[in-house]
Amino acid sequence: MAFSKNNGRPEDSIAEINITPFVDVVLVLLIIFMITAGVVEFGLNIEVPQTREVATTAKDLDTINITSDGKIYYDDDPISLYDIVPRIKAKQGEKPEVYVRIHKTVPYETVAQVLAEFGAAHISPNLITKPMERDPRR
């Protein structure tokens, strides 16, 4: 109760803040945030092919991403096939290297075009794959 009377005298009333509605609203907002956080898509959804062995590296390089529909991204920014090389060279200068993450369903023609651009510009691509869970030859 927000106000209470002591002994029926109004001069002895005590003012108390009722925080129950505030707590209810905060909990409802927390539940809404938790539900919507799982729905929001973070980053690009690229499923790379699996290989038997994956080399580990600690290089800090830019990433070229190719999505399943063939769109090309420089990190998370969309980019044209012909704008990739100038942007990489402007940022890295001599002997540029990049990571290339390609969705496993991308047509080979798109992959070949990107790798041909890198070859013509002397850019070293490092293809990203994920390791197989077990060796299929056993």
Buried (B, 14 or more C-beta within 10 A) or exposed (E): EEEEEEEEEEEEEEEEEEEEEEEEEEEEEEEEEEEEEEEEEEEBEBEBBEEEEEEEEEEEBBBBBBBBEBBBBBEEEEBEBEEBBEBBBEEBEEEBBBBBBBBEEBEEEBBEBBBEBBEEEEBEBBEBBEEEEEEEEE
